[in-house]
């Protein structure tokens, strides 16, 4: 039997500058910008509904701050 793994996205809130590219490019709308500020004064991205993620990796590819890692 084949083991099924759920893709995981890790967002480093300290690196995120809230550009929202990941929010715009996520095909499943699983990322949003927090209403809270990070230590640099930005609204960082937040990943939600992990079970719905396809692991496409677009969020990590478009992040200019390399704040997103995608684990498949």
Secondary structure, 3 states (H helix, E strand, C coil): CCCCCCCEEEECCCCCCCCCHHHHHCCCCCEEECCCCCCCCCCCEEECCHHHCCCCCHHHHHCCCCCEEEEC
